[in-house]
Amino acid sequence: MKKITPFLLVLVTHFACQQPPDRNCTQFKTGNFSFTTIIDGKETTTHFERTDAIEVDYYQGRQDSSSVKWVNDCEYVLKRISPKNRAEEKPILIKILTTTDSSYTFEFGTVGDSKRLRGTAFKTN
């Protein structure tokens, strides 16, 4: 037991001192982006344009618009402007987890729901 205690102390200190990854979320507040995912076994890509206040999604020849409300530099809420059903009325919370020069990894889900999905969006402009 005496040999294990110093090892655990070193291990805990190592992980406690690690810094979270740097995020530069502000570079992704506006621009043109693409996001690819698997739906029903098929790879599909959505393109979207975002300003400070509006996001327009282009998916399978359709266009949807949502209002954008930034909670902080790395989190925002999307709310469909013209929802077609109750599910589309629910706002979506998006949290940017990590960034690179040209992409960001994010977590998203319906506000109030604990289920979260992850994805990566690439800046195209």
N, C-alpha and C positions, 0 to 999 in steps of 0.2 A: 504494500500500500504506500510506503514511503517513497518508492521509486516512481510510482504512478502520479503522485501529487505534483511534483515539479513539471512533469511532462504535460499534464492537464493545464497547469498555469501558463506554460509557454504557448500551448495551443490556443487557449482562450484569449490570451494577450494578442497573439498574431491576428486572429479573426476580428477582435474588437477594434484593432487599430487600422484595419483596412478602410480606405475612403470609398464612398459610393462613386460610381462612374460620373464623370463630368457630363452635364447636359447643356447644350446650347439650344434651347427650345425656341427662342425668339426668331431664329432664322427660318423656322417652319410655320410661323403664324400666317404667312401669306404665300401664295404661289400656286403652281400647278404640280400635281402629284399623281402617282399611280400606286395601286394596291392590288396584289394578286392573291387569290385564295382558292381553295377547293370547295366547290358546291356540288353536291350529288355526284361525286366522283370526277367532276370536270374542273379543270383549272380555268378560272375566270378572272378577268382584270377589270377593275373600276378605275376610271380617271376622274379626278376632281380638281376644282379650282377653289381656292379659299382666299377671301379677303378678311379683314378684321371682324366683319359682321355677317358675312354670307358664305356658305359653301354650296357649290353646285356639283352634283355627282352625275357622271355619264356612265351608264351601265346597260349593255345589251340594247343600244339604240334609244334608251329612255333617259330623261333628264329629271332629276329631283333637286329641289333647293331646300336648304335648312338654314336657320339662323344660327349664328355662332356666338356664344357668350363665354369669354375667357374667365375662368375662376382664378388662375394665376398663370405664370409664364409657361407652365407645362401641363395644364389641365384646362379642358374646355367642354362645354355642353352643346350638343347639336339638337335642334328641335325642328322637325319638318314644318315647312311653311304651309303646305297644302296636304295634310295627311288624308289618305284614302280610307283608312280603317282605324280602329282603336289601337292596334299594335303600333302603327306609325305615329300616333299621338304622343307616345311615351318618349321623353328625351333620352339621349344617349350621352353618357359621360365617357370622355376619352382622356387618358392620362399618358403622356409621353414618358417612357421609362429610360430610354437611352437614345443618343444621337450620334451620327457620324457626319462627315461633311455633306453627304448627299441623301441621307435617309434617317428615319427615326423608327424605333420599335415602340409600339404602344399597346395599351390594354384598354378594352372597351366593354361596355355593358349598359343595359338599361338602368337608369337612375332608380335606386331602391332595390335592385336585384343584386344578389351576391355573386351570381355567375358572371365571370369575366372571360373574355377571349383575348388573344394576342395576335398582333400582325406587325408587318413592317411596311411603311410607305416610303416611296422614293420620290425625291423632288425631280421634276422633269424640265424645269426651266432655270 
